[in-house]
Amino acid sequence: MNAYTIEDLGTVWAGRLLLRLKPDTEEYARGFRGAYTTVLVRCENAEQFISAAAKHVDREGFEISGIEQLFPLNSGQFEINKTIENLVGRTREYPVQWTTFHTFKDEAG
């Protein structure tokens, strides 16, 4: 079970990432150039969020090209629905989780 606690909301940060595909990936060869997604990271501050997220997306063939709306979940800036509840709970097993992933082919995104 991946239920979260109120304490989790202060230790999980959320940020919307704009990602750029690395040119050596298979998806890049098929014309895709990037993606955007909301990422949840179990961390103490924004610096740790950026470090953990960058390492995670690097392993997936991406680089972070932009971050918006970066905040701890207990700030009240994000609606906590069932999907987010599940992902928050999963950050105990693996500290980086992402929501729906949207890829795009043009440079503008």
N, C-alpha and C positions, 0 to 999 in steps of 0.2 A: 504494500500500500504506500502511496506517495503523498499522504496528507501532509499539509504544512501547518506550522504553528505561527502564532502572532510574532514570536521572536524571529522566525525566518524572514519576515518582511523587512527587518532592519539589517539583515545580513545578505540579502539578495538584491542586487542592482539590476536595472533594466536599461537598455539603450537600443535605439534603432540604428542599425549599421547599414551603410552603403558600401558594398564590396566590389572590388575590381578583380576579375579573373586574371590569373597569371597566364602569360602567352604560351607557356609550354603545356597547358592542360588540354585534354580532349575536347572539353566544352568550348574552349576558345577556338579551336580548329573548326568547330561546327558553327561558328559565328556568334556565340554568346560572348558578352563583354563584362557582365557583372550581375549583381543581385542585391536585394535588400531584404532585411529581416529584422525582427526584434529578438535580441539576445538577453537571456537572464544569466547572471554570474553570481555565484556565492563568493562574496568578497567583502572587504572592509571599507574600500574607498574607490574613487574613480580611477586612480592610477592602477590599482590591482585589476579593476574591470578591464581596462584597456590592454594590459599585459596578457591576461588570461584569454580574452577574446581574440587578440592578435595571434597568439600561438595556436588557438583552436582553428581559426579560419585559414591560417597558413597551411595546416595539415590537410585542409580540404581544397587547396589550390587557389585561395583568394588572398587579397590584401585589403585591409581596411582603407577606404578612401574618404570616409566621412562618418561622423557620429552625431546623432541629434537626440535630444530628450533623454539624457543620461541622468539617472536618479535612483536612490534606494526605493524599494517598493513601499516602504512605510511613509513615504512623502505624500501619498494620496493622489499622485498625478496619473495613476494607471488603474484602470478598472480590473479588479481581480475576478476573473471568470473561472469556470471549471478547467479550461485548458491551462491557464496560468497557474492555478492551484496545483495541478498535476506536475507542471514543469518546475515549480518552486520546490516541491517535494523531491523531485528527481535530482535537484542540485546537491542533495546530500550524497548521492551515489557518484555523480560526475558534476563538477561545479559549473560547467558551461552547457546551457540548453538554449535552443532557438525555436521560435514559433514558425509559422508558415514561411516558406522560403520562396521568394519571387525572383526569377532570373530574367534578364533582358538581353537583347541583341544589339541595340544601338548604344552609342557612347553616352547619351543624355540620361538614360535610366528612367 
